Amino acid sequence: MVEASTSTQTVFQKMLLNVQSGIWETGAKIPSERSLIDQFGVSRIAIREALSMLRGLGVLEINHGQRTRVKTVDAVTLGHLLPLMLSSGGQQTFDQVFEVRLAIESQTASQAARRRTSEQLERLKELLASFRDAMRNDGNTNAQAIDLEFHLEIARATANPLFPVLLEALAGFVSFAQKASCQNDSERSQRAVLAHESIFEAIRDADADRARVEMESHLRYSMTRKIRPDEPLFDDSDPSAH
């Protein structure tokens, strides 16, 4: 039983690498089951279980009577893959994801200041008011979801569809970070509100440089929070993480 499980996991990792490296191209049919058995040197059961795991992640599309194809990677797929890719866990993963967020969101804030529409600005204003109220009245209960939506709306305002896809893939972590950064800390909560206000004002004023600086400052302060070694970064019970 252990050997079979090990074979399945090994094949799963190799198949996933084929997708990530482009050996199995998006939209293309993967080799037949017989070919996969010969290629990986494992049983039919191990091949089918590995394919089922990849289907569960949203990487493969398996239709009855048709050859399996590689699916287009979207935010949902990335959201499933991130916990696998960020396997180190703990503080190292916390820091790594924030480095990515810095790279992405300093640009989204800057581009949003240049490209946002009046409707998007109004939506950001509404989210800012909701975030302020949530932080004041119920701590983190609703603030996490509102905070995520605020950052996503900024990404959408760039008019570049890749930005919201990438940020949404980090949704579970963004929610965790907001909760972890402000939990039982009134000073951090107040600073989070002030940071969101400053980011909004820069975008409202179409000041791209200031928007970038305010977003970077906000994220760098959030990065100063230290987490426990055993603290999970992705909460499987949180729907936003999937």
N, C-alpha and C positions, 0 to 999 in steps of 0.2 A: 504493500500500500504506500509506504514512504517512498519507494523507488519510483512508482508510477506518478506520485505527486511531484517528485523532483523532476522527472522527465517532462511533465506538463509545464512546469514553471520555466524550465530551460528553453523549451520550444517557444513558449509565450514570449520570453525576453528576446529571443532571436527574431521572431516574427515582428515584434514591435520595432526592433532595430531596422528591419527591412523597410518598414513604413517610414520611420524617422529619417533614414538615409536616402530615401527615394528609390531604393531598389524595387520596391513595390510602389508604383506611382499612383497618385490620386486618380480615382476613376477607373483604373486598370483592373483586369481580372487577375487574381492570384493563381499560382499553379494548382493543378488538380490535387485532390486528396491523395491519390496514389503517388504523385510526384513528391508531395510533401513528406509522405512516409519514407520514401527512398532518400530524399534530401537530408532529413533530420535523423533518420535511423531509429525511429521510435514507433510505438504501436499506433493503430488507428484511433484508439481511445485517447491517447495523449494529444494527437493532432486535433481531434474534435473538441476536446476540452480547452485547448489553447485558443482555437478559433472562437469558441463560445465566449471566452474571457475577453478577447479583442472586440467581439461584437458587443458585449456588455459595456465596454468602454466607449463605444461609438466609433471605433476605428474601422471596422469592417461592416459591410452590408451583406447579409446572408439571406437569399431568397430561395424558397423551395423550388427545385428543378432548374436553378440557374447557378452559374459559377459565382463564387464570392468575389466582391469588388472592394477596393479601398475607398472609404468615404472621404469626402471633403472635411478637413479639420475645422471645426467651428468652436465657439466659446464653450459649449457644453463638453465637447470632446477634450479640449484643453483643460477644462476644469477637472475632468476625471484623471487626466494624465499627470497633472502637476504634483499630486501627492506621491506618485511613483517616481517622478523625476527628482523631486526634492526629498530624497530619502534620508539625508543626514539628520534632519530634525533639529529641535532645540534652537539655541541662539544662532548657530551658523545659518540655518535655513531662514530664520527671522531676518537676519542681516542681508542674506542673498536676495530675498524677495523684495526687501526695501530698496536695494540697489537697482533692481529692475523697475520698481515703481518710480524711483527718482528719474530714471532715464525716460520712462514713458510719460509720466504726469507733468514733468517740467515742460515737456513739449505740448501736451494737451492744453495746459493752461495758457501757454503762449499763443498757440494757434486758435484757441477758442476766443481769445481777446480780439483776434483779427477777423474771425469768420462767423462768430455767433450771430444768430438772428434775433430779432426782437422777441419772438415767441420763446426761444431758448433762454434768453435773459430773464424773461418773466418766470419761466419754470425754475430757473436757478434761484430767483428771489423767493419763490414759494418754498422751495426745499430748504433754503437758509432759515426762513422763519420757522419751519417745522422742526428743523434740527435744533434751533435755539430753544424752542418750547420743550422738545423732548429731553434735552440735556437738563433743563431747569426743573421739569416736573417729574420725570420717571427715570432719570439716570440713563442707563444704556438699553432699556427694553426696546424702544422703537428707534433710538438714535443710530444704532448700527445700520439698519436698513436704509434710513434716510441719508446717512453719511455716504453709504455706497452709491445710492442713487444720485447724490450731488456730484460725486466724482465721475460717475458714468455719464451724466448729462454734460459735464464739461468735455468729456471725450467725444460725445456725439456732436458737440458744437464745433469740433475741428473740421467736420465734413469729410473726414478720412475714416472709412468704415473699419480699418484695421485697429485703430486705437480702442474703440469700445469693445471689440472682440477680445483683444489682449487683456484689457482691464477686467472684463467680465469673467475671463478665465481665472483671474486671481480673486474672484468675488469672495470665496470662503475665507481667504487669508485677510482680505481687506476688512471684512467684518470682524474677524478675530482681533486684528491689530487695533481697530477702533475701540473694541471692548476692553482689550488688555491695557491699552494706553491710558484709559480714563477711569477704569474701574476703581471705585472707592478713593478717588483722588479729585477733589473739587478744583484744585489749581489746574490740573491737566484738562479737566472738562472745560473750564473757562477759557483756557488757552486754545482749545480746539474750536470753540465758538468764535473767538476773535480771529483765528486763522482763516476760518471759512468766510467770515465777513470781509477780511482783507483780500482774499482771492476773488470773491464776488465783485468787490468794488473795482479791482483792477480790470477784470473782464468787462464790467459795465462801462468803464472809462476807455475801453479799447487800448489799454496800455499793456502791450504784449510783454515787454521786458519786466515790468513790475509783477505781472501775473505769474511769470516764470519764477521770479525770485520769491514771491509769497508762497507759491506751492512748494518750492524746494525747501524753504525755511520750515514750513509746516511738517513736511515729511521727515526732514532731518531731526526735528524735535521729537517726533514720534519714534524715531529709531533709537533714541536714548533710553527707551524703556527696556529693561532686562527681564527675561523670562526664566522660569524654572526649567531645569534640564528635562523634567518629565512632563512638561506642559505641552499638550497637543496643539499643533498649529492649524489643523483642519478639523473641524467639528462635524462628524458624520451625521449628527442630528440636525444640523443647520441646513435647510433646503437651499440657501443661497450658495452653499459650498459645492453644489452639484449642477 
